[in-house]
């Protein structure tokens, strides 16, 4: 029995997978079980932020594996303390809760927002406004928060207390904020799964101004945009804003399961003993990976290069006759096509040794932050050839 048949015999079929059995990776390239090599413009949906098996990252992770692989959160570990200190300093937040994924980080954010309001105003102020076309996870609560009906079928009933506002519609936002039960607004500065759509600066400004006047918290879901993806440590920095709560995951630990819910001074004391938990949260191995990522992302000139690489991708793609529009910021790129189907393009790219993603009707690029210009040129050559056929 081959690998794919064996896999499909025992693994639930909850993903639409490409027929690629990934065997190994190094840098920004990986190989399948037959030895074919691929340039990776997807980085595990933005998770392999330093590429495959980065040497310093791997050394840090392996050293931790041989030292201490796990300690429950009944105890302290130096590596979690060091990572929390570094992450809070890099992001400008007071404190952090560690978990294992973006959905869990968003669950934590929802609980923080509701408990903050309960503690201060009492029961009943619990509604969270999210945006149409948003994506916040696949747990029942984060699915309830997600503003896309396509993900909602089969799983009724949903958790109450979520209301959607049309992205960039300030009048709709103002109307929904009249509801006295609202405790928070949750947004993605760039809607990743929603098609790599950035919010308008005017709308973001309105969210912060209107929420501040009512002591309504702002939650920024930066699961896909955080830790350097946009050329800033947080996408909020591109908009000049700092949410009360920011969630991170994907690229935070370079490929290891890790999520983080960051909170400001106002929210830092909300979660008290027994109100939230995660067995694997702050796992020493994941924290070691996270520290290695921070070492690279915080190095001099690194984020400037992310911006320049993003500009290079856009300048090359803008020359392609099949490209109708480009969206996103930094190394988060959405490509709207004139005639071709994005999924067909992704399949053809796979066949020619290039891994790309899709988001709605767009081709989506999330290359490793460490990708070289030569690798970008090689990958873009393949992509543009497919688009212009």
C-alpha positions in Angstrom: 0.0 0.0 0.0 1.4 3.4 -1.0 1.6 6.3 1.4 -1.4 8.1 0.2 -3.6 5.0 0.3 -2.4 4.1 3.8 -3.0 7.7 4.9 -6.5 7.8 3.5 -7.3 4.5 5.1 -6.9 5.8 8.6 -6.9 9.6 8.6 -10.3 11.4 8.6 -10.9 13.0 5.2 -11.4 16.6 6.5 -8.9 18.2 4.2 -8.7 18.5 0.4 -5.1 17.5 -0.1 -2.8 17.8 -3.1 -1.2 14.5 -4.2 2.2 15.3 -2.7 3.9 13.2 -0.1 6.4 15.5 1.5 9.6 13.7 2.6 12.1 16.4 3.7 12.9 20.0 3.5 15.8 22.4 3.8 15.7 26.2 3.6 12.9 27.2 1.3 12.7 24.0 -0.7 11.3 20.6 0.1 11.3 17.2 -1.6 8.7 14.5 -2.1 9.1 10.8 -1.5 10.2 10.4 -5.2 13.0 13.1 -4.8 11.2 15.9 -6.8 12.1 19.3 -5.4 9.7 22.2 -4.8 10.1 25.9 -4.1 7.8 26.7 -1.2 5.7 29.9 -1.5 3.2 28.7 1.1 5.4 27.9 4.2 2.8 25.6 5.7 0.2 28.4 5.5 2.7 30.9 6.9 3.9 28.6 9.7 7.4 27.7 8.6 8.4 31.3 8.9 12.2 30.5 8.8 11.7 27.9 6.1 12.5 24.2 6.6 14.8 23.0 9.3 16.7 26.3 9.7 20.0 25.3 11.3 19.9 27.7 14.3 16.3 26.9 14.9 16.8 23.2 14.7 19.8 23.4 17.0 17.8 25.3 19.6 14.8 22.9 19.4 17.0 19.8 19.5 18.9 21.1 22.5 15.6 21.7 24.3 14.3 18.2 23.4 17.4 16.7 25.1 16.9 18.9 28.2 13.2 19.0 29.1 10.4 18.2 26.7 7.4 19.1 28.9 6.4 20.4 32.3 2.9 21.0 33.2 1.9 24.5 34.1 1.9 23.6 37.8 5.6 24.5 37.5 7.8 27.2 36.0 10.4 26.8 33.2 13.1 29.3 32.3 12.5 28.8 28.6 8.8 29.9 28.9 9.8 32.8 31.1 12.4 33.9 28.5 10.0 33.6 25.6 7.3 35.5 27.4 9.7 38.3 28.2 11.0 38.5 24.6 7.6 38.2 23.0 6.0 40.9 25.2 8.9 43.3 24.6 8.8 42.7 20.9 5.0 43.2 20.7 4.6 45.9 23.3 2.2 44.0 25.5 2.1 43.4 29.2 1.4 39.7 29.4 0.7 36.5 27.4 -1.2 33.3 27.6 0.4 30.4 25.7 -1.6 27.7 23.9 -1.2 25.5 20.9 -3.0 27.1 17.9 -4.7 30.2 16.5 -8.1 28.9 17.3 -7.1 28.4 21.0 -5.5 31.8 21.1 -8.8 33.3 19.8 -10.8 31.3 22.4 -8.6 32.8 25.1 -9.2 36.3 23.7 -12.9 35.8 23.7 -12.8 34.7 27.3 -10.6 37.6 28.4 -12.9 40.1 26.7 -16.0 38.6 28.3 -14.5 38.3 31.7 -13.1 41.8 31.6 -16.6 43.1 31.0 -18.2 40.8 33.5 -15.7 41.9 36.2 -16.3 45.6 35.5 -19.9 45.8 34.4 -21.6 42.6 35.5 -23.5 39.9 33.7 -25.0 40.6 30.2 -22.3 42.6 28.5 -20.9 39.7 26.4 -21.5 40.3 22.7 -18.5 40.3 20.4 -18.7 42.0 17.0 -16.7 40.3 14.2 -16.5 41.1 10.6 -18.2 39.6 7.6 -15.7 37.4 5.7 -13.6 36.9 8.8 -12.0 33.6 9.8 -11.1 32.9 13.5 -10.9 29.1 13.8 -12.8 25.9 13.7 -13.7 25.3 17.3 -17.4 25.9 18.0 -16.8 29.3 19.6 -14.3 30.5 17.0 -16.5 29.1 14.2 -19.4 31.1 15.8 -17.2 34.2 15.6 -16.2 33.5 11.9 -18.2 35.7 9.6 -18.4 33.2 6.7 -21.5 31.1 6.2 -19.6 28.6 4.1 -17.9 27.3 7.3 -21.1 27.1 9.3 -23.2 24.3 7.8 -23.6 21.1 9.8 -22.5 22.4 13.2 -25.6 24.1 14.6 -26.4 25.4 17.1 -23.6 27.9 17.5 -22.4 29.8 20.5 -24.5 32.9 21.1 -23.1 36.4 21.5 -21.5 37.1 18.1 -22.7 39.7 15.7 -21.2 40.5 12.2 -20.4 43.9 10.8 -19.6 44.4 7.1 -15.8 45.1 6.8 -15.1 48.8 6.1 -18.7 49.8 6.7 -18.5 52.5 9.4 -22.2 53.1 9.5 -22.9 49.4 10.1 -20.3 49.4 12.8 -21.8 52.4 14.5 -25.3 50.8 14.4 -24.1 47.6 15.9 -22.2 49.4 18.7 -25.4 50.8 19.9 -26.1 47.4 21.4 -25.4 47.7 25.1 -24.4 44.1 25.4 -21.3 44.6 23.2 -18.0 44.0 25.1 -15.5 43.7 22.2 -14.8 44.1 18.4 -12.7 41.3 16.9 -10.9 41.9 13.6 -8.2 40.8 11.2 -6.3 43.7 9.7 -5.9 41.6 6.6 -8.5 38.9 6.1 -6.3 36.0 5.1 -8.7 33.0 4.6 -11.2 35.7 3.4 -9.2 36.5 0.3 -6.1 38.5 1.6 -8.2 41.6 2.0 -6.8 44.5 4.0 -9.1 46.7 6.0 -9.3 50.4 5.1 -7.3 52.7 7.5 -10.4 54.9 8.0 -12.4 51.9 9.2 -9.7 50.7 11.5 -9.4 54.3 13.0 -13.2 54.3 13.5 -13.1 50.9 15.3 -10.6 52.2 17.8 -12.2 55.6 18.3 -15.7 54.3 18.8 -14.6 51.4 21.1 -12.5 53.6 23.3 -15.4 55.9 24.0 -17.5 52.9 25.3 -14.7 50.9 27.0 -15.2 48.2 24.4 -12.1 46.1 23.9 -10.5 45.6 20.5 -9.2 42.1 19.7 -6.8 41.8 16.8 -6.6 38.3 15.3 -3.0 38.3 13.9 -2.7 34.5 13.7 -1.7 34.8 10.0 -0.3 38.4 9.9 1.8 38.5 13.1 5.5 37.9 13.8 6.9 39.7 10.8 4.6 38.5 8.0 3.7 42.1 6.9 7.2 43.6 7.4 6.3 44.8 10.8 6.3 42.7 13.9 2.5 43.0 14.1 0.2 44.0 11.2 -1.4 46.5 13.7 1.9 48.5 13.4 1.2 49.0 9.7 -2.1 50.7 10.7 -0.6 52.6 13.7 -2.8 50.7 16.2 -2.4 48.5 19.2 -5.3 46.3 20.2 -6.2 45.6 23.8 -5.8 41.9 22.9 -3.7 40.4 20.0 -3.6 36.7 19.1 -0.7 35.0 17.4 0.1 31.5 16.1 1.3 30.1 12.7 4.8 31.5 12.3 5.4 32.2 16.0 7.5 29.1 16.6 8.8 28.3 13.2 6.6 25.2 12.6 5.9 23.9 16.1 2.4 24.1 17.6 2.2 27.4 19.4 -0.4 30.1 20.0 -0.3 33.2 22.1 -2.9 35.6 23.4 -1.2 38.9 24.2 -3.0 41.5 26.5 -2.3 45.1 27.5 -2.1 46.4 31.1 -5.8 46.9 31.3 -6.5 43.2 30.6 -3.4 41.6 32.2 -5.1 40.7 35.5 -8.3 39.4 34.0 -7.5 35.7 33.9 -7.0 34.4 37.4 -6.1 31.0 38.7 -8.5 28.3 37.4 -10.3 30.5 34.8 -8.3 29.2 31.8 -5.7 26.6 31.0 -3.9 24.5 28.4 -1.9 21.3 29.1 0.6 21.9 26.4 0.6 25.7 26.5 4.1 27.1 26.8 5.6 23.7 26.0 9.4 24.1 26.4 10.2 22.8 22.9 7.8 25.2 21.3 9.1 28.1 23.3 12.7 27.2 22.2 11.5 27.3 18.6 9.8 30.7 19.3 13.0 32.2 20.8 14.9 31.1 17.6 12.2 32.8 15.5 12.5 36.0 17.5 16.3 36.0 17.2 15.9 36.1 13.5 12.9 38.4 13.1 14.4 41.0 15.6 17.8 41.0 13.9 18.9 44.2 12.2 17.3 44.9 8.9 15.3 41.6 8.8 11.8 43.2 8.6 13.0 45.8 6.1 14.0 43.0 3.9 10.5 41.4 4.3 9.0 44.6 3.0 11.5 44.8 0.1 10.8 41.1 -0.9 7.1 41.8 -0.8 7.6 44.8 -3.1 9.7 42.7 -5.5 7.0 40.0 -5.7 4.4 42.7 -6.5 6.6 44.4 -9.1 7.2 41.2 -10.9 3.6 40.0 -10.8 2.3 43.4 -12.0 4.0 42.8 -15.3 1.9 39.6 -15.9 -1.0 40.1 -18.3 -3.2 37.6 -16.4 -2.9 39.5 -13.0 -5.9 41.8 -12.5 -5.0 43.0 -9.0 -2.7 42.4 -6.0 -3.6 42.6 -2.3 -2.0 42.1 1.1 1.0 43.6 2.8 4.6 42.4 2.9 5.0 38.7 2.3 1.3 38.1 2.4 0.1 38.4 -1.2 -3.2 37.8 -2.8 -3.4 37.6 -6.6 -6.7 38.2 -8.4 -6.7 36.6 -11.8 -8.5 37.7 -15.0 -9.4 34.4 -16.5 -7.7 31.5 -14.9 -9.0 29.5 -11.9 -6.8 29.8 -8.8 -7.1 26.2 -7.8 -6.1 25.1 -11.3 -3.1 27.4 -11.1 -2.1 25.9 -7.8 -2.3 22.3 -9.2 -0.2 23.2 -12.2 2.4 25.0 -10.0 2.7 21.8 -7.9 3.3 19.7 -11.0 6.2 22.1 -12.0 7.8 22.3 -8.6 6.2 25.3 -6.9 3.9 25.3 -3.9 1.3 28.1 -3.7 -1.9 28.5 -1.8 -5.4 29.8 -2.6 -7.8 32.0 -0.7 -11.3 32.4 -2.1 -10.8 33.1 -5.8 -7.2 34.3 -5.4 -3.8 32.7 -5.6 -2.2 33.3 -2.2 1.5 33.6 -1.5 3.0 33.2 2.0 6.6 32.4 1.4 9.1 31.9 4.3 10.3 35.2 5.6 13.9 34.1 4.9 13.3 33.4 1.2 16.1 34.7 -1.1 15.7 36.8 -4.2 17.0 34.0 -6.3 14.4 31.7 -4.9 11.7 34.3 -5.5 12.9 34.7 -9.1 12.8 31.0 -9.7 9.4 30.6 -8.2 7.9 33.6 -9.9 9.2 32.4 -13.2 7.2 29.2 -12.8 4.1 31.0 -11.6 4.1 33.7 -14.3 4.7 31.1 -17.1 1.6 29.2 -15.9 -0.5 32.4 -15.7 0.5 33.5 -19.2 -0.1 30.1 -20.9 
